[in-house]
């Protein structure tokens, strides 16, 4: 009997085999790569938390407790979130040099990598506001007029109409918002540092926060001009009128006294 000849393969068979191989490879990648990436992210987060805990033990635990539970010298940090840590430590308010009515802004003693590690550790103690992204706090495309309205309604009572700051009671104060980064303004609204109330997204949506940041940039930004000259704290006619009365009338009185003294001297001679 003649040997049966081998069946001829279809011309597209090789293409089909290749596609199946690629699909299998892609399936394997999809099955294993995300898991590997997630595992790597978890490992990096765990390392950040461990390093943050070490930094916390040295620089923060004496006031806030060994586990962030707080003490008579400092409040609990459970649930304050990473945003609060980034704001307080990046602006140098924490660690606090000495107890006082309020923690002033000063030069930060930690670099950003260390701040991120501290934030990761504090965030692990309890859920709280996260560090905002640039997209969240960027003033691009925001409504400046709406931001001014919101600022005057919610913030001007303490920070002045243009964010110049002002005095509060018992040695406390609302700091000036001039030259404050948009990121820190956003974090302050999220977390309510010092005597400031917090404005979470449930009370003030993200868009409104961007509007306020845009307004502050418009009135206090590097490109902002003051057509009236010296703005005297941004208080408007009140401070300008007081300046006029004190220095204007003071100058007139001084001149009058000088003229009277010269006249009396002339009469005597």
C-alpha positions as CSV (number, residue, x, y, z in Angstrom):
1,X,0.0,0.0,0.0
2,X,1.1,3.4,-0.7
3,X,2.0,5.5,2.2
4,X,-0.6,8.2,2.8
5,X,0.9,11.5,2.0
6,X,0.9,14.1,4.8
7,X,-2.0,16.5,4.8
8,X,-1.2,19.9,3.6
9,X,-1.4,22.6,6.3
10,X,-3.6,25.6,5.8
11,X,-1.6,28.7,4.8
12,X,-2.9,30.6,7.8
13,X,-2.1,27.9,10.3
14,X,1.3,29.4,11.2
15,X,-0.4,32.8,11.8
16,X,-3.0,31.3,14.1
17,X,-0.3,29.5,16.1
18,X,1.6,32.7,16.5
19,X,-1.4,34.6,17.6
20,X,-2.3,31.9,20.2
21,X,1.2,32.1,21.5
22,X,1.1,35.8,21.8
23,X,-2.3,35.6,23.5
24,X,-1.0,33.0,26.0
25,X,2.1,35.2,26.7
26,X,-0.1,38.2,27.3
27,X,-2.4,36.3,29.5
28,X,0.5,35.1,31.6
29,X,1.8,38.7,31.8
30,X,-1.6,39.9,32.8
31,X,-1.9,37.2,35.4
32,X,1.5,37.7,37.0
33,X,2.8,41.2,36.3
34,X,0.1,43.1,38.2
35,X,0.6,40.9,41.2
36,X,4.3,41.5,41.0
37,X,3.7,45.2,40.8
38,X,1.2,45.3,43.6
39,X,3.7,43.2,45.7
40,X,6.5,45.7,44.9
41,X,4.2,48.6,45.9
42,X,3.3,47.0,49.1
43,X,6.9,46.3,49.9
44,X,7.9,49.9,49.2
45,X,5.0,51.2,51.3
46,X,6.0,48.9,54.2
47,X,9.6,50.2,54.0
48,X,8.4,53.8,54.0
49,X,6.2,53.1,57.1
50,X,9.1,51.4,58.9
51,X,11.5,54.3,58.1
52,X,8.8,56.8,59.1
53,X,8.3,55.1,62.4
54,X,12.0,55.4,63.2
55,X,11.9,59.2,62.4
56,X,8.8,59.5,64.5
57,X,10.3,57.8,67.5
58,X,13.2,60.3,67.5
59,X,11.5,63.5,66.6
60,X,7.8,63.3,67.5
61,X,7.1,60.6,70.1
62,X,8.1,62.7,73.1
63,X,5.0,64.9,72.6
64,X,2.6,62.8,70.6
65,X,3.2,59.4,72.3
66,X,5.1,56.3,71.2
67,X,2.1,55.2,69.1
68,X,0.7,58.5,68.1
69,X,-2.0,58.3,70.7
70,X,-1.1,61.8,72.0
71,X,-0.1,63.1,75.5
72,X,-0.4,66.1,77.7
73,X,2.2,67.8,75.4
74,X,0.6,67.0,72.1
75,X,-2.6,65.8,70.5
76,X,-3.3,62.4,69.1
77,X,-2.2,61.8,65.5
78,X,-4.5,58.9,64.8
79,X,-6.6,59.8,61.8
80,X,-5.0,63.1,61.0
81,X,-3.8,61.7,57.6
82,X,-0.8,62.2,55.5
83,X,-1.8,65.7,54.3
84,X,-1.6,67.0,57.9
85,X,1.9,65.6,58.3
86,X,3.1,67.1,55.0
87,X,1.7,70.5,55.8
88,X,3.0,70.7,59.4
89,X,6.5,69.3,58.7
90,X,7.0,70.8,55.3
91,X,6.3,74.3,56.7
92,X,8.6,73.7,59.7
93,X,5.8,74.0,62.2
94,X,6.6,70.6,63.4
95,X,8.6,69.4,65.3
96,X,7.8,72.2,67.7
97,X,10.8,73.9,69.3
98,X,8.9,74.9,72.5
99,X,5.3,75.0,73.7
100,X,3.4,78.2,72.8
101,X,0.1,79.7,71.8
102,X,0.8,78.7,68.2
103,X,3.4,76.9,66.1
104,X,5.1,79.4,63.8
105,X,6.3,78.7,60.3
106,X,10.0,78.1,60.1
107,X,12.6,76.3,58.0
108,X,11.9,72.5,57.7
109,X,14.4,70.2,59.3
110,X,13.4,67.1,57.2
111,X,13.7,66.6,53.5
112,X,10.8,65.6,51.3
113,X,11.7,61.9,51.3
114,X,11.7,61.9,55.1
115,X,8.5,63.8,55.2
116,X,6.8,61.3,52.9
117,X,8.0,58.5,55.2
118,X,6.6,60.2,58.3
119,X,3.4,60.8,56.5
120,X,3.2,57.1,55.5
121,X,3.7,56.0,59.1
122,X,1.0,58.4,60.5
123,X,-1.4,57.4,57.7
124,X,-1.0,53.8,58.8
125,X,-2.3,54.7,62.2
126,X,-5.7,55.7,60.9
127,X,-7.4,56.9,57.7
128,X,-7.3,60.6,57.0
129,X,-6.8,63.2,54.3
130,X,-4.2,62.2,51.7
131,X,-1.5,64.5,50.2
132,X,-3.2,66.2,47.2
133,X,-1.9,65.9,43.7
134,X,-0.8,68.9,41.6
135,X,-4.0,68.5,39.5
136,X,-6.1,69.0,42.7
137,X,-4.4,72.3,43.8
138,X,-3.3,73.8,40.5
139,X,-5.2,77.1,40.0
140,X,-5.3,76.6,36.2
141,X,-8.8,77.0,34.8
142,X,-10.2,78.1,38.2
143,X,-12.8,80.8,38.7
144,X,-11.0,83.7,40.4
145,X,-14.1,85.7,41.1
146,X,-15.8,82.8,42.7
147,X,-12.7,82.1,44.7
148,X,-12.8,85.7,46.0
149,X,-16.4,85.3,47.1
150,X,-15.7,82.1,48.9
151,X,-12.6,83.5,50.6
152,X,-14.4,86.6,51.8
153,X,-17.2,84.4,53.2
154,X,-15.1,81.7,54.9
155,X,-11.6,83.0,55.4
156,X,-11.4,86.9,55.5
157,X,-12.6,87.1,59.1
158,X,-9.2,85.8,60.2
159,X,-6.8,86.1,57.2
160,X,-7.9,89.6,56.0
161,X,-9.6,90.2,52.7
162,X,-6.4,89.6,50.7
163,X,-4.8,87.0,52.9
164,X,-2.5,89.3,54.8
165,X,-3.2,87.6,58.1
166,X,-4.3,89.0,61.4
167,X,-4.2,88.8,65.1
168,X,-6.5,86.4,67.1
169,X,-7.0,86.0,70.9
170,X,-4.6,84.8,73.5
171,X,-1.5,85.2,71.4
172,X,-2.8,83.3,68.4
173,X,-2.8,84.6,64.9
174,X,-3.9,83.9,61.4
175,X,-0.7,83.8,59.3
176,X,-0.2,85.6,56.1
177,X,-1.0,83.6,52.9
178,X,1.4,85.5,50.8
179,X,4.0,83.3,49.2
180,X,2.4,80.2,50.6
181,X,2.4,77.3,48.0
182,X,-0.9,76.2,46.5
183,X,-0.2,72.7,47.9
184,X,0.0,73.9,51.5
185,X,-3.1,76.1,51.1
186,X,-5.0,73.1,49.9
187,X,-3.7,70.9,52.7
188,X,-4.6,73.6,55.3
189,X,-8.2,73.7,54.0
190,X,-8.3,69.9,54.1
191,X,-6.9,69.5,57.6
192,X,-7.6,72.7,59.6
193,X,-4.2,73.3,61.2
194,X,-3.8,75.4,64.4
195,X,-7.0,77.4,65.0
196,X,-8.3,77.0,61.5
197,X,-11.5,75.0,60.8
198,X,-11.2,72.2,58.3
199,X,-13.0,72.2,54.9
200,X,-13.3,68.6,53.7
201,X,-14.7,67.9,50.2
202,X,-18.1,67.3,51.8
203,X,-18.2,70.9,52.9
204,X,-16.0,72.6,50.2
205,X,-15.6,70.7,47.0
206,X,-12.2,70.4,45.3
207,X,-13.2,72.9,42.6
208,X,-14.0,75.5,45.2
209,X,-10.6,75.0,46.9
210,X,-9.0,75.6,43.5
211,X,-11.0,78.8,43.1
212,X,-9.8,80.1,46.4
213,X,-6.2,79.2,45.5
214,X,-6.5,81.0,42.2
215,X,-7.9,84.1,44.0
216,X,-5.0,84.2,46.5
217,X,-2.6,83.9,43.6
218,X,-4.3,86.8,41.8
219,X,-4.1,89.1,44.8
220,X,-0.8,88.0,46.4
221,X,1.1,86.3,43.5
222,X,4.5,87.3,42.3
223,X,3.0,89.1,39.3
224,X,0.5,91.0,41.4
225,X,0.7,94.8,41.2
226,X,-0.6,97.4,43.7
227,X,-1.8,100.5,41.8
228,X,-2.3,102.4,45.0
229,X,1.3,101.9,46.1
230,X,1.9,100.8,49.7
231,X,-1.1,98.5,50.5
232,X,-0.8,98.9,54.3
233,X,-2.0,95.3,55.1
234,X,-4.7,95.3,52.5
235,X,-7.2,96.8,54.9
236,X,-8.3,99.5,52.4
237,X,-9.6,103.0,53.5
238,X,-9.4,102.1,57.2
239,X,-5.7,101.7,57.4
240,X,-5.0,104.4,54.8
241,X,-7.2,106.9,56.7
242,X,-5.4,106.0,60.0
243,X,-2.1,106.4,58.3
244,X,-3.1,109.8,57.0
245,X,-4.4,111.0,60.4
246,X,-1.4,109.8,62.4
247,X,1.4,110.9,60.1
248,X,-0.4,113.7,58.3
249,X,-1.7,115.5,61.4
250,X,1.5,114.5,63.3
251,X,3.6,116.3,60.7
252,X,1.3,119.4,60.9
253,X,1.5,119.5,64.6
254,X,5.3,119.2,64.6
255,X,5.5,122.0,62.0
256,X,3.2,124.2,64.1
257,X,5.3,123.6,67.3
258,X,8.5,124.4,65.4
259,X,6.9,127.7,64.0
260,X,5.7,128.7,67.4
261,X,9.1,128.0,69.0
262,X,10.8,130.1,66.3
263,X,8.3,132.9,66.7
264,X,8.7,133.0,70.5
265,X,12.5,133.0,70.1
266,X,12.3,135.8,67.6
267,X,10.2,138.0,69.9
268,X,12.6,137.5,72.8
269,X,15.5,138.7,70.6
